[in-house]
Every structure is written in structure tokens, then in C-alpha cells.
Amino acid sequence: MNKAPERQVTLSQGEIVALKKAITYLKFECEEAGSLIFCGSTSINSAFDKLVANSDIKGEDVFYNRKNPKAEKLMLEKLNKEFIHEGNSEIEQIEQFEHSAIFMHPFKV
């Protein structure tokens, strides 16, 4: 698959912070199972990484380069809600989900 050409966009630090907050809310705070489609998006993960790389907030890379038990718990609840809806069995730990690294990004699993 061909990679789409990248475009340069200029954002203020306030816009970068707002977009990071929106993405982390959608992935790790929104309880709707429908948000899972965004949790597994490599495009959203890539955009988030670029936002962090261009952020003026010190230590942010260290913050995201670790496990986040609270985020894991919510992700597990969302996944299990969808699994049950689809007639599948629940998983007990996020590591049991084969795409956990993509869904939990930028946090470690």
C-alpha cells in the first residue's frame, strides 16, 4: 500500500495541546465502544506522536513511555463490551488482545 504524501501544517502550542487532549479523551476516557475504531487507528497514533514531538511540554515523552493501569482498565472495559456484543468471550488482561499495543498507544502494554 502506498503511503500518502505528508503535508506540513502549522499549529500553535495551544492547538497542539487541544488536539492531544482530544485524542487521549477519545482513546482513554470515552466509554463508548464505538470509539474503538479510533483507538486502533495507526493514523491517529502517528498524528499523536507528531503532536508530542512538536510540543513544548517537558517530560511528556517520559510520561507516555510507560504503562498506564487506569487507561488499560478502561480500554479493557470497552473491548469487553464490544466482544460481548459480538458474542465473543471477554478477555481478562489487555495483553491478551492481539492489537493491544496499537490500541494502548502511546502507552506501553
N, C-alpha and C positions, 0 to 999 in steps of 0.2 A: 504494500500500500504506500502510495506517495505521500510524503509529509507536506502539509500545506505550507506555503511560504509564510514566514513570520512578518509581522508589521510592527513598527515602532509606535508606541503610544506614550504620551507624556502625562503623568499623573502627579498631583500634589501629594504630600505626605498624608494629609487628611483623607484623600481619596484612597490611598493605599491601605490605610488603617480601616476605613469603612468597608472596603472590599474583602479584606482578611476577616473582619468580624462577620460579614455576611456569609462567607464560605464556611467558617467554623461553626456558625449557628446552624446552617443548613446541614452540615455533616454530623455535628456532635451534640446539638441541643434540640433540634426539631424532632419531635416524637413521631411524626407522620411516617408510616412505612413507605409512602410514595417518594420520600426524599432519598431513598436508597439509590435511585437511578443517578443522582448527583454524587453520592458517596463513592460510587465505583467509577467515576469519570476520570480517566487519566488526563484529559484536557483541563479539568478543573484543578487537579493536583499539580499539573505543570504550571498553570497560571498562579496558583498559590505560592509555589516555590519562587517564581519570578517576583511576586509581590514581596515576599520575605527578603529576598536578595537585594531588593531596592528600598527596603525600609530603613529608617534612621533609628529604630528601636534597638538598643544594645542588648546582647544576650538572647535575642529571640531565637536564633538558630539552636542554641543550647536548650532552650525551653522546649522546642518541638522535637529535638533529637533524643527523646526519652519515651518511656511508656506513660500512658495516662489512664489509670484504672477507671476513673469516672466516665471518660469518653468510651472506653471499652464496654462498660456496663450498659450504657445507653445504646451503643451500636448492637450489642448482643440482643437487647430487648427488641430493637427494630427488626433485626434479621429474623429472630424467632417469630415475631408477629407475622412477618411475610411467609416464613416457612410453614407455619401452621395454616395460614390462609390458603397456601398452595397444596396442603395435605402432606407435607413433609414433617419429619421429626425435628425436634428442637436440638440445638447444639448447646453444650454446657460452657465451653470456653471459646473465646474469639479465635484462638489458634486453630480450632477445628474447621473453620471456614477457609476454603482454599484461596479465596481472594482477600483475606483479612488485611494483608499489607497495603493493598490498593485502597480498601475502604477506610482503614485507620490512618492513612497518610494525612498529615506529616508525622504523626506519632509513630513510635516503634511498636511492634507487636511482640 
